[in-house]
Amino acid sequence: MVRTFTLADILVVAFSWSGRKIKRSVCQVSGKTHVPMTTLEADLDVDDQTKISSSTPSPSIDPKKIRAAILHDDMHDHPHTAASPPKPGRVSRTLVNFWLDVALGAVFVLLSTAAVIVQFVFPPGPATKGWTLWGMSFAQWCSIEFTLISLLGVGVLVHVMLHWTWVCSVLSKRVLGQDDIPDDGIRTVYGVGLLIGLLLFGAIIVGVAQMTIVAPI
């Protein structure tokens, strides 16, 4: 049986995936790793374990570094070192962000060019009937402009999804003044809810425009 994925499923997975980077950043800065308990440690009583933990010097952790890792987590990969080589077959998040920004810039330039052509090159109003530019009519140029606007909107949405953890951390700590940021599940709910709210707002505006448009007499 083949399972079909809806748009909501894809958005939930994307926001959850973007929220895991910050945990990895904090662990890398603090240097904490999970070490399983050995048999010898399990045989020790609570007092012995307390003495061992108190006698072992804890590594000095700069709170500013942890704060910087949370607030400046831009979802890019950290430079690979000899101790942590890149995993084979893994797509670099830095390259993903780079090419996404390049694509957004290219679409913006094309959109600006098409908008200027539609607004200033073609004659205004009904006078555009019969006019063509490079084999395309005014209506076709308007379709190109709408297509570029849609592509730019999708690109911005993907960009925000990739940096959603950073957005939530800045909003929580710098804007709201909270000490902690929401966990992965809460951030996912916030992201999907915000997207649904924006889509509903746009749909309401289009519906009102459709009902209130005035035809010529």
N, C-alpha and C positions, 0 to 999 in steps of 0.2 A: 504493500500500500504506500503510495507516494504522498508525503506530507507537503502541503502548500504553506508557504510563509507569507504572512500579511505584512503591510507596511509597518504596523505597530511592532511586530516581532523583530523586524530588521532594526528599527530605531532603538528598541530596548537593548538589543545585543550591542549596537554601536556605542550607546552611551555607557553601558557597563564596561565595554572594552576600553573606552577612553578614561574611565575612572580608576584603573589599576596602576597607572604609571606613578602616581604620587606615593603609593606605598613602597614601590621599588626605590624611589628617590630617597625617602626617609631612611630606609634600611641601608642604602649605600653610604649615606652621610654618617649615620650613627655607627656603622660597622657591626651591627647586631645580626647574628645568624642563629638559627635554631639548631641546637645540638641535642640529639636524643640522649636520654639518661642511660648511663651504663649500669651494669649489674652492681659494681662496687658502690656507686652513688645511691642505688636503691637500697643497699644493705645498711647504709649509714642512717642513724636516727636523726631526728629533727635538729637536735642541739649541735651535732657534729656538722651538719650541713650549714647551720647558721654561722658556726665559727669559721668554716672554710670560706663562705661567701663574704664574711666581714673582713677576713684577713687578705682576701684577694683584692688588689687595687683595681678599681673600676676605671676604664679608659675615660679620659677627659673628652667631653662632647661639648662643642661650642653651640649654644642655643641659637646663635645667629645663623649658623650653617643650616640647621634643621628648618628654621623659619624661612631662610632663603630657598631651600629645596621645595617647601610647600608653596610659597608665594610666587616663585619664579619657575614653576614647573610648566614649561611651554611644550611638553609632550615631544621633545626632541631627544634623540639618543645621546647618552654620554659618550665621550671619546673612549674607544676601546683600548685597553691596556694589555700587557702580556699576561696579566693574571686573569683577565676576563676577555678572551678573544670573541669576535662576533660569531654567532651561531650560523652554521651553514644553512642556506636556503631561507633565511629570515630576511624579510624586506625591511630596510632601514626606515624608521619613522621620519628621520631627517630628510631623506630623499622624497618621501611621500609629501611632507609639508612643502618642500622646495618646489616640486613639480605642480602641486596644487596652487601655490602662489603664482607660479609662472602662468598657469592656465587662467587663473582669475585676472591677472594683468592683461593677458592677450584678449580675453573676452571683453574686458572693460574698454580697451582701445577700439575694438571692432564695434562695440555697441555705441560708443561716442561718435564714431565715424558715420554709422548708419543713421543715428539720430540727427546729426548735422545735415546729412543729405536729405532726409525726409523733411526737415524743418525749413531749410534755407535753399536747397538746390531746386527742388520741384516748386512749381507755382502753387500758390495757396488755393485751398478750397476746390470747387468743381473744375477749375481750370486745369487740373492735373490729368483729366481724361485724355487719353491718347499719347501722353508723354511717356517716354521710356528712357532709361539710363542703363547702358551696358546690357541691353536686351531685356531689362526687367521694368515692369510698370510700377506705378506708385503703390498699388496694393501689395505687390510682391516685396517691395522694400519695407513696407510696414510689417509684413509677415517675418522678414529677416530680423527686424528690430525686436519684435516680440519673442522670437526664438532666442536671440542673444540675451534678452532680459531673463528668460526662464533659465538658461544655462548659468548666468551669473548668480541667480537666486539659489540654484542647487549647489553651486560651488561654495557660496557663503555658508549655506547650511552644513555642508560637510566640514568646512573649516571650523565652525563653531563646535561641532560634535567632537572633532579631534582635540580641541582645546577646552572641552567642557569642564574638566577637573580644575584647570587653572582659573576659569571664569568663576566657578563656585568658591574656590579658595580666596580669590581677591574680593569677591562680594561678601563673603562671611567675615574675613579678617580686616580688610581695609575699609569697607563700606559700613557693615553692620557692627564691627568691633567685637566679634565673637572670638573665643579662644580656639575652638575646634571647628573643623569643616564637616559637612554632612558625609555620611558613609556612601558607599557605591550605590546601594539601593535607593536611598533618598535622592541622590543626585540624578539617577536615572528617571525617577518619578518626576522630579522638577523639570528635567529636559523634555521629556515626552509631553508633560502637561503644558509647558510653554509653547511647544510646537503646535499642539492641538489648538491652544487658545489663539495663536496667531492665524492659523488656517481658518478657524471659525470667524475671526474678526474680518479677514479678507472676504470670506464667503458672504458675510452679512452686508459688507459694503457693495459687493457686486450685485447681490439680490436687490438692495435698495435702489441702486442705479438702474437695474433692469425694469423695476416697477415705476420709476419716476421719470424715465426718458420721455421726451416730447417729440412727436413726429411732426414733420412740416405740414402746414395747412395746404 
